[in-house]
């Protein structure tokens, strides 16, 4: 048995994980971040523009026979259903057929569905392509997060993952401001502006697709699936580029791993790994995703209604307020991300969840006392979401790194589907009437419910969070292919990595 690409009897010993983790930051890594991470900006742009154009689509002369309730109700629910089903379908395919194939396919699905949405001529057409757009976005979360974690060095994995997932809010901020311009009938006709909004998403997506073509397949996925020679070529090319960019020789890799190659992992083994082998981690993933989903729905679902009902803010001006809180959402992961790699996962995950929940309780109390204005309420939300956004992004980071590599995309898909369903289905059912009733006490209750679930997530993280900072993915969760009998339900010494 020889190293790095020489397999014998379906078993291969390789230093590829250690070689990837010891790379210093370089232009090669920036290519990965830009090629894979920018899609979250598209997601934020997409969701925000659709939310802001609901009233325009329902107006006479929009070119589409649809009501505002259908846009925010039926179309939104179908988008959520598409995201959940897309995450599960494409997550399974990502683990089976590779990261690169699927992060190209899912982006193509998103682009095609968004383009067809721009040509909507009836409500059923709009509903169908909102569902397919959701499928593409849901699949992106599974394919992209797994690829990013497997390509980014362990030293930087936490901050990079947080900033990339937090970039959703750059798109949301852009969508809020663009909707103000594109829906202005003095600039574009009533039946054209909303179509141009979707068209801009397609143009940006095509640019991302061009960059993404140059992002490599995950070498970690390749050597487990019998493509060790290709994995070796990708890593060797990355090493040459990094050495050329930095002008310094690379340090020796820290260890090797021996695995038995396999083509795929069945659903039964995936379920057993998530629930039976790692039950504490499964509870952690569930608590983190549901917590952030409920907090965000408590604040943002009735955002426009709250401002209009309690503070008489015109519907055409709510986009400016949303742009401000979107900025606060992005600054959280950008500012705090580094601490997840230095202070550690447990204190930062638990801290951001608990602090954002506590601050939302304070905001609820101030709102109940009727001492807030539209401006000061938005300021309170900015502070809450500064911490909540870092916590929500860490939920994606957590489930993408604490389960074995063979199940990674499916684990991301599973918990994403749970969180999306909780936020997009049960969340609106709970919070819609509370935030739109015009009764102060109802909105206080909505805020308090979101805060309480977020605090529960923080408490679970205090006990169950995994100290994954600066550790190899193989050390956090030993690959199923590396040994028989599963892995312990706690961080362990790297049982399959050896110097």
PAMARFI-310511 format. One record per residue (C-alpha): x, y, z; residue number from 1. Coordinates in steps of 0.5 Angstrom, whole numbers, plus 500, padded with zeros to 3 digits. Layout:
<sites>
     x     y     z   num
     X     Y     Z   NUM
...
</sites>
This chain:
<sites>
     x     y     z   num
   500   500   500     1
   503   507   498     2
   501   514   499     3
   497   519   496     4
   494   516   490     5
   496   509   490     6
   491   504   492     7
   491   497   494     8
   485   492   494     9
   480   498   495    10
   484   501   501    11
   488   508   500    12
   493   511   505    13
   493   519   504    14
   496   525   507    15
   491   529   503    16
   487   532   509    17
   493   534   512    18
   496   537   506    19
   490   541   505    20
   489   544   512    21
   496   546   513    22
   496   551   507    23
   496   558   508    24
   491   563   506    25
   492   565   498    26
   489   567   492    27
   487   559   491    28
   482   560   497    29
   479   567   495    30
   477   563   488    31
   473   558   492    32
   470   563   497    33
   468   568   491    34
   466   562   486    35
   462   558   492    36
   460   563   497    37
   457   569   493    38
   451   565   491    39
   448   567   498    40
   448   574   496    41
   443   572   490    42
   439   568   495    43
   438   574   500    44
   437   578   493    45
   432   573   491    46
   428   573   498    47
   428   580   499    48
   426   583   492    49
   420   578   492    50
   418   580   499    51
   418   587   497    52
   414   587   490    53
   408   583   493    54
   404   589   493    55
   406   591   486    56
   405   584   483    57
   398   584   486    58
   396   591   483    59
   392   592   476    60
   397   593   470    61
   403   589   473    62
   402   583   468    63
   400   578   473    64
   393   576   476    65
   395   575   483    66
   394   577   490    67
   399   580   495    68
   397   574   500    69
   398   569   494    70
   405   572   493    71
   407   572   501    72
   403   566   502    73
   402   561   497    74
   408   563   493    75
   413   563   499    76
   410   557   502    77
   412   553   495    78
   419   557   495    79
   420   554   502    80
   417   547   500    81
   422   547   494    82
   428   549   498    83
   427   543   503    84
   426   538   498    85
   432   541   494    86
   436   540   500    87
   434   533   501    88
   435   531   494    89
   441   535   492    90
   444   533   499    91
   444   526   497    92
   446   527   490    93
   452   531   493    94
   454   525   497    95
   454   520   492    96
   456   524   486    97
   461   529   488    98
   461   537   490    99
   462   540   484   100
   457   536   479   101
   452   538   484   102
   454   546   486   103
   454   547   478   104
   447   543   477   105
   444   547   483   106
   446   554   480   107
   443   552   473   108
   437   550   477   109
   436   557   480   110
   438   561   474   111
   433   557   469   112
   427   558   474   113
   429   565   476   114
   429   567   469   115
   423   563   467   116
   419   567   473   117
   421   573   470   118
   416   571   464   119
   411   569   469   120
   404   571   465   121
   399   567   470   122
   399   565   478   123
   400   558   476   124
   407   559   472   125
   409   564   478   126
   408   558   483   127
   411   553   479   128
   418   557   478   129
   418   559   485   130
   418   552   487   131
   424   550   483   132
   428   556   485   133
   427   554   492   134
   430   547   490   135
   436   550   487   136
   437   555   493   137
   436   549   498   138
   441   544   494   139
   446   550   494   140
   446   550   501   141
   448   542   502   142
   453   542   496   143
   456   549   497   144
   457   548   505   145
   460   541   504   146
   465   543   499   147
   467   550   503   148
   469   546   509   149
   473   541   505   150
   477   546   501   151
   478   551   507   152
   484   550   512   153
   482   548   519   154
   485   554   521   155
   480   559   517   156
   474   554   517   157
   470   558   522   158
   471   565   520   159
   470   563   512   160
   464   559   513   161
   460   564   518   162
   462   570   513   163
   460   566   507   164
   453   564   510   165
   452   571   513   166
   453   574   506   167
   446   573   505   168
   445   579   508   169
   449   583   503   170
   444   581   498   171
   438   582   502   172
   441   589   503   173
   442   590   496   174
   435   587   494   175
   431   592   499   176
   435   598   496   177
   434   595   489   178
   426   594   490   179
   425   602   491   180
   428   603   485   181
   426   598   480   182
   419   598   483   183
   418   606   482   184
   414   607   476   185
   417   614   474   186
   423   609   472   187
   420   603   469   188
   413   601   467   189
   409   597   472   190
   409   591   469   191
   417   591   467   192
   420   593   474   193
   419   587   477   194
   421   582   471   195
   428   586   471   196
   429   585   478   197
   429   577   477   198
   433   578   471   199
   438   582   475   200
   439   575   479   201
   440   571   473   202
   445   576   470   203
   449   576   477   204
   448   568   477   205
   451   567   470   206
   457   571   473   207
   458   566   479   208
   457   560   474   209
   463   563   470   210
   467   563   476   211
   465   557   479   212
   467   553   473   213
   474   554   476   214
   473   551   483   215
   475   544   484   216
   472   538   486   217
   473   536   493   218
   479   532   494   219
   477   529   500   220
   471   526   497   221
   475   524   491   222
   480   519   495   223
   474   516   498   224
   470   515   492   225
   476   511   488   226
   479   518   485   227
   485   518   489   228
   489   520   482   229
   485   526   481   230
   485   528   488   231
   492   528   488   232
   493   532   482   233
   488   538   485   234
   492   538   491   235
   499   538   488   236
   496   544   483   237
   494   548   489   238
   500   547   493   239
   504   549   487   240
   500   556   486   241
   500   557   494   242
   508   556   494   243
   508   561   488   244
   504   566   491   245
   507   566   498   246
   514   565   496   247
   515   560   501   248
   516   553   502   249
   510   549   505   250
   511   546   512   251
   510   538   512   252
   503   535   512   253
   502   533   520   254
   499   526   518   255
   496   521   514   256
   489   517   514   257
   488   510   511   258
   480   509   508   259
   477   503   505   260
   474   506   499   261
   466   506   497   262
   462   509   492   263
   456   511   496   264
   452   511   503   265
   445   509   504   266
   440   512   507   267
   440   507   513   268
   447   508   515   269
   446   516   514   270
   440   516   519   271
   444   511   524   272
   450   515   524   273
   446   522   525   274
   441   519   530   275
   445   513   533   276
   452   514   533   277
   452   522   534   278
   445   523   538   279
   448   529   542   280
   450   532   536   281
   444   531   532   282
   440   534   538   283
   445   540   537   284
   444   541   530   285
   436   541   531   286
   436   546   537   287
   441   551   533   288
   437   551   526   289
   430   551   530   290
   432   557   534   291
   435   561   529   292
   429   560   525   293
   424   562   530   294
   428   568   532   295
   428   571   525   296
   421   569   524   297
   419   573   530   298
   423   579   528   299
   423   579   520   300
   416   576   518   301
   412   582   520   302
   417   587   519   303
   413   591   514   304
   407   590   518   305
   410   592   524   306
   413   599   522   307
   406   600   518   308
   401   599   523   309
   405   602   530   310
   409   607   527   311
   405   609   520   312
   411   608   516   313
   409   608   508   314
   410   601   505   315
   415   604   500   316
   420   606   505   317
   420   600   509   318
   426   598   504   319
   430   603   507   320
   429   600   514   321
   430   593   512   322
   437   595   509   323
   439   598   515   324
   438   591   519   325
   441   587   513   326
   447   591   514   327
   447   589   522   328
   446   582   520   329
   452   582   515   330
   457   585   520   331
   456   580   526   332
   459   574   522   333
   464   579   519   334
   466   582   526   335
   465   576   530   336
   467   570   525   337
   475   570   527   338
   473   569   535   339
   470   562   533   340
   477   560   531   341
   480   563   536   342
   476   563   543   343
   472   557   540   344
   466   554   538   345
   462   552   544   346
   463   559   548   347
   462   563   541   348
   456   559   539   349
   452   559   546   350
   454   566   547   351
   451   569   540   352
   445   565   541   353
   444   567   549   354
   446   574   548   355
   441   575   542   356
   435   572   545   357
   436   576   552   358
   437   582   547   359
   430   580   544   360
   427   580   551   361
   429   587   552   362
   427   589   546   363
   420   586   547   364
   420   589   554   365
   421   596   551   366
   416   595   545   367
   411   593   550   368
   412   600   554   369
   411   603   548   370
   417   607   548   371
   420   606   542   372
   420   609   535   373
   421   606   528   374
   428   608   528   375
   430   606   535   376
   426   599   534   377
   430   598   528   378
   436   600   532   379
   434   595   537   380
   433   590   532   381
   440   591   529   382
   444   590   535   383
   440   583   536   384
   441   581   529   385
   449   583   530   386
   449   577   534   387
   444   573   532   388
   446   573   525   389
   453   570   527   390
   449   565   531   391
   445   563   525   392
   451   562   521   393
   455   558   526   394
   449   553   525   395
   451   551   518   396
   458   551   520   397
   456   546   526   398
   452   541   522   399
   457   541   516   400
   463   539   520   401
   461   535   526   402
   459   529   522   403
   463   524   518   404
   465   526   511   405
   461   521   507   406
   454   524   510   407
   456   531   510   408
   452   534   505   409
   446   530   507   410
   447   532   514   411
   447   539   512   412
   441   538   508   413
   437   535   513   414
   438   540   518   415
   437   546   513   416
   430   542   511   417
   428   542   519   418
   430   549   520   419
   427   552   513   420
   421   548   515   421
   420   551   522   422
   422   558   520   423
   418   558   513   424
   412   554   515   425
   410   554   523   426
   414   560   524   427
   409   564   519   428
   403   560   522   429
   405   562   529   430
   407   570   528   431
   403   572   522   432
   397   574   526   433
   401   576   532   434
   405   581   528   435
   399   584   524   436
   394   584   529   437
   395   591   531   438
   395   589   539   439
   402   591   542   440
   401   585   547   441
   401   580   541   442
   407   583   538   443
   411   583   545   444
   409   575   545   445
   412   574   538   446
   418   577   540   447
   418   573   546   448
   417   566   543   449
   423   568   538   450
   427   570   544   451
   426   564   548   452
   427   558   543   453
   434   562   541   454
   436   562   548   455
   434   554   549   456
   439   553   543   457
   444   557   547   458
   443   552   553   459
   444   546   548   460
   450   549   545   461
   453   550   552   462
   453   542   554   463
   453   539   547   464
   457   544   542   465
   463   541   539   466
   470   544   540   467
   472   543   533   468
   476   550   532   469
   482   549   528   470
   481   541   528   471
   481   537   521   472
   475   535   519   473
   477   528   520   474
   479   529   527   475
   472   532   529   476
   468   526   526   477
   472   520   523   478
   470   518   516   479
   466   512   516   480
   470   509   511   481
   476   509   516   482
   474   504   521   483
   469   499   523   484
   464   500   528   485
   462   508   528   486
   465   513   532   487
   464   516   539   488
   459   521   540   489
   464   526   542   490
   470   529   540   491
   476   525   540   492
   483   524   539   493
   485   523   531   494
   484   515   531   495
   485   515   524   496
   490   520   523   497
   498   518   524   498
   504   522   523   499
</sites>
